[in-house]
Amino acid sequence: MPTATADKSHSFDVFQHYERLQWKVSDLGLENVRSDLVHPVYISLVKGVVMGEATSLPGLHGFLSEFHDDYDCSAFVAIWAYQELQHHYAFRAWLKAVGVHIDQDKIEALREPYEAGITPSATLTTNVISEIIVNTVYRAMSEWVEEPVLADLFLRASRDEAGHAREFLFYLKRRLELHPHELRSVLERIHFYVTSPRLNHPVGVYKHQRVEEMQGHETVDDVIDVYLQFSPPDALEKLQAKLRRMLGTAVGRDLSRNSGIRHAMAEIVA
């Protein structure tokens, strides 16, 4: 895949790449779901995933508004939103296969667009963080769950999220090359998520925790809690280190330690 440059047709390359890798819900073999291997925790887990993936529409709406002057990034976001919607429907299809209904009213309640970020670069940063977290969590889930169809679905979704993280990083780096004054907002966003004592997902922070209809329903925060429960004690530390490393490549700073984030912020203020 191309690296970050001033190229304004990166989304065309992404489209061709994704088209070669695109899978279908019909590929999952939902008729082969092993009901005897479906533990109760899987139901709650997948319901939380469905709600997290349901926010791609408000995300798409917000991106198209905020990046109204960037056709290339907007085109990529349209591709991204389709794949995220596919994840939403694929996990709903798995739930349907095991006889579980999703309340559509809950989905409808999530439709309101996200608010614009402090800067477009901050918005891109938030999405990079979101994709890296979900890629990591889904990959771990694919190895943890015993039901084979669900494990395969988590693996497919994980691979998609890895690609999304890579492309959002591309657009973040390109945006900062053209608008270096937005770096401070990026570092502030990184500091918020990477130095937190708990693992916060942007969907939980900006959507699930603020929508009244989601109170009492499984959310992306519940998905992360399950992940942390079965993962090694250093899982959070390793994920935050991964976030710092990948985001550091976009901002051109050494963020291997939390102190590196603070030093970079101090340099900008000075």
Secondary structure in CASP SS format (residue, H / E / C, confidence):
PFRMAT SS
TARGET T0000
AUTHOR 0000-0000-0000
METHOD secondary structure of the structure
MODEL  1
M C 1.00
P C 1.00
T C 1.00
A C 1.00
T C 1.00
A C 1.00
D C 1.00
K C 1.00
S C 1.00
H H 1.00
S H 1.00
F H 1.00
D H 1.00
V H 1.00
F H 1.00
Q H 1.00
H H 1.00
Y H 1.00
E H 1.00
R H 1.00
L H 1.00
Q C 1.00
W C 1.00
K C 1.00
V H 1.00
S H 1.00
D H 1.00
L H 1.00
G C 1.00
L H 1.00
E H 1.00
N H 1.00
V C 1.00
R C 1.00
S H 1.00
D H 1.00
L H 1.00
V C 1.00
H C 1.00
P H 1.00
V H 1.00
Y H 1.00
I H 1.00
S H 1.00
L H 1.00
V H 1.00
K H 1.00
G H 1.00
V H 1.00
V H 1.00
M H 1.00
G H 1.00
E H 1.00
A C 1.00
T C 1.00
S H 1.00
L H 1.00
P H 1.00
G H 1.00
L H 1.00
H H 1.00
G H 1.00
F H 1.00
L H 1.00
S H 1.00
E H 1.00
F C 1.00
H C 1.00
D C 1.00
D C 1.00
Y H 1.00
D H 1.00
C H 1.00
S H 1.00
A H 1.00
F H 1.00
V H 1.00
A H 1.00
I H 1.00
W H 1.00
A H 1.00
Y H 1.00
Q H 1.00
E H 1.00
L H 1.00
Q H 1.00
H H 1.00
H H 1.00
Y H 1.00
A H 1.00
F H 1.00
R H 1.00
A H 1.00
W H 1.00
L H 1.00
K H 1.00
A H 1.00
V C 1.00
G C 1.00
V C 1.00
H C 1.00
I C 1.00
D C 1.00
Q H 1.00
D H 1.00
K H 1.00
I H 1.00
E H 1.00
A C 1.00
L C 1.00
R C 1.00
E C 1.00
P C 1.00
Y C 1.00
E C 1.00
A C 1.00
G C 1.00
I C 1.00
T C 1.00
P H 1.00
S H 1.00
A H 1.00
T H 1.00
L H 1.00
T H 1.00
T H 1.00
N H 1.00
V H 1.00
I H 1.00
S H 1.00
E H 1.00
I H 1.00
I H 1.00
V H 1.00
N H 1.00
T H 1.00
V H 1.00
Y H 1.00
R H 1.00
A H 1.00
M H 1.00
S H 1.00
E H 1.00
W H 1.00
V C 1.00
E C 1.00
E C 1.00
P H 1.00
V H 1.00
L H 1.00
A H 1.00
D H 1.00
L H 1.00
F H 1.00
L H 1.00
R H 1.00
A H 1.00
S H 1.00
R H 1.00
D H 1.00
E H 1.00
A H 1.00
G H 1.00
H H 1.00
A H 1.00
R H 1.00
E H 1.00
F H 1.00
L H 1.00
F H 1.00
Y H 1.00
L H 1.00
K H 1.00
R H 1.00
R H 1.00
L H 1.00
E H 1.00
L H 1.00
H C 1.00
P H 1.00
H H 1.00
E H 1.00
L H 1.00
R H 1.00
S H 1.00
V H 1.00
L H 1.00
E H 1.00
R H 1.00
I H 1.00
H H 1.00
F H 1.00
Y H 1.00
V H 1.00
T C 1.00
S C 1.00
P C 1.00
R C 1.00
L C 1.00
N C 1.00
H C 1.00
P H 1.00
V H 1.00
G H 1.00
V H 1.00
Y H 1.00
K H 1.00
H H 1.00
Q C 1.00
R C 1.00
V C 1.00
E H 1.00
E H 1.00
M H 1.00
Q C 1.00
G C 1.00
H C 1.00
E C 1.00
T C 1.00
V H 1.00
D H 1.00
D H 1.00
V H 1.00
I H 1.00
D H 1.00
V H 1.00
Y H 1.00
L H 1.00
Q H 1.00
F H 1.00
S C 1.00
P C 1.00
P C 1.00
D C 1.00
A H 1.00
L H 1.00
E H 1.00
K H 1.00
L H 1.00
Q H 1.00
A H 1.00
K H 1.00
L H 1.00
R H 1.00
R H 1.00
M H 1.00
L H 1.00
G H 1.00
T H 1.00
A H 1.00
V H 1.00
G C 1.00
R C 1.00
D C 1.00
L C 1.00
S C 1.00
R C 1.00
N H 1.00
S H 1.00
G H 1.00
I H 1.00
R H 1.00
H H 1.00
A H 1.00
M H 1.00
A H 1.00
E H 1.00
I H 1.00
V H 1.00
A C 1.00
END
